[in-house]
């Protein structure tokens, strides 16, 4: 700690009369001769230990986001993540005279357009296999009517893949799209049933009984990247191409897009073997940073929360006569070399939720400016040296409450990019604990007003 400066006696009286006595942590300070002979100081304390851990959810809902994550990502810190997506397709608009007898079938394809998000190594090809579902997805219905399908859920697939492809993806190139031709016999059957107005194509219910949906999953476990695709538009769709011949050739297409977003979900599995997050006993969910792994992790998209506690916080009350906490800020420091601009980007923003010994997420911490605005912070990135990279949160109100609450040693904060149930990314940050060098230690910095 260090001392800023001594405050003159006249300023002392101003501080005391402006309400400082209402937030004393020790006995009330009395105005009188005793005070006149005392001295006030503002001191900075940065030695309060921040205990970091990673809390891993057993499972979490991934449906209803209208967003697909597909691919493989291998990471030294978090393990090997495999992402696939399940969804159903709805019928296109089928007008009475849509397919005249003179129309000619061309092809049935799956069309995919990346939305620009990726995480991992894009120099490796993306290899995907396309399967037809053998059963319709079913969601768990909660008491409030909400439907949930989880990251570990799966539904039966129908035989061998309909098709596969493998190639390099340029996700930031808006013109880069993927078109995969589906079996000719399947396309011709679709075409004939539509042309003949078969019952399978007369209603959505009949169609989903006939064609239950698709699963897109990585063909292998090779290292590469996970890519994002929008599902609320036609970024992933099945397209039936045909053409008219009268009076001249006209190319036409019928487009089958996702229906019922509550039944579209991402299956996200991570092999944690050899990492800090590998279980050492059954049902383990919390992993405390240690000498071997002097860091903790936040990765909302795979169900990992960064947790911070301050078990020695109330020891600051032993410093002289603490009158008031003037300011508290938490500096969260990623470890140098654990992130980069292109492959392992840091989360674009982080926010905080309170928690306690139960590890149940509580309320979102809000900005001190009022209005209940969530406190959301972007990283300050030092790409040259790494030592100054950090997320900074002003947590004065929260720390003040802990200082005034005996028995709050197990209370802490979850720090995350998104709620896992709403996550559309798998960005991660590796955050240094007190065992790291001073440049990469997460620190709680307090400015205290004291009286001697």
Secondary structure, 3 states (H helix, E strand, C coil): CEEEEEECHHHHHHHHHCCHHHHCCCCCCCCCHHHHCCCEEEEEEEEECCEEEEEECCCCECCCCCEEEEEEEEECCCEEEEEEEEEEECCCCCCCCCCCCCCEEEEEEEEEECCCCEEECCCCCEEEEEEEECCCCCCEECCCCCEECECCCCCCECCCCCEEEEECCCCCCCCCEEEEECCHHHHHHHHHHHHCCCHHHCCHHHHHHHCCCEEEEECCCCCCEEEEEECCCCCEEEEEEEEECCCCCEEEEEEEEEECHHHCEEEEEEECCCCCCCCCCCCCCEEECCCCCCEEEEEHHHCEEEEEECCCHHHHHHCCEEEEEEEEEEEECECCCCCCCCCCCCCCCEEEEEECCCCCCCCECECCCCCCCECEECCECCCCCCCCCEEEEECHHHHHHHHCCCCCCCCEEEEECCCHHHCCCCCCEEEECCCCCHHHCCEEEEEEEEEC
